[in-house]
Amino acid sequence: MQGGSNGTVLTVRCIRVGGMLRVATFNLHACVGDDGVLDVERAARDIGRTGASFLALQELDRGLVRSGRIDQPAEIARLTGHDVRFFPTLGRGRGDYGFAVAATPAISEETFVELPRPGDEEPRGAAVVVWRQITLIATHLAWQRQVAALQVQALADLAATATPPVVVLGDLNLRRASLAPLLRLGFHAGRRVGTYKSPGVRSQIDYILAGPGLQLRGLWAQESRASDHLPLVADLRSSFPEGRPDPNLRPQPPPD
């Protein structure tokens, strides 16, 4: 079923209790589930089930033949009520493909940054979003490991100059050991959680990394048939006094 055909609008329950903030990252695989069915409404329902107030969403189509020329970011915004900002990275005919961020309340500031690619690899980028006094860097890195490693360093450079506290989240297409440029800045990724449905095993290539000043209080993968990935969900709490960030605290590399 193609989402939105019956005009349904879903109710999204966002969680922010006792200073806790829920965020998520979800590679939607153009809303094609692990059963091969294209269903935007199912994807929107699973977005709502996370209870997240902010989400990074990867692999969305807009106006492409393969997905019925649906504007998937607009449809997800309509179905969930989130403010959805789409960042196309690859044009195909009259449509395009890319990643998005979704939030309630609305996003106050966003910047798109191109990420390095040494050859003719697919273009990649990061969205630097200021929202609820937090900087969130959402991205989808290259599937080629050497290219993704260059892009992780670029993310670390962005994070090091961003206003704290900072969260980096998205499909990074890398194992945890390759995240060293971010981990050295004091980001933490929590426990290992399988998010990609590899044959016979669930591996982790999707991450939510909390920077200095943020505590990662819960991290889990939500069951879903809406994609070949699972949504990764985290509860974050500020460790600043009274939840107020110190403008002088920025991620710093450890001393030599």
Summary of the structure (lengths in Angstrom):
residues: 256
radius of gyration: 17.2
end to end distance: 55.9
largest distance: 59.8
contacts: 888
relative contact order: 0.17
helix: 21%
strand: 36%
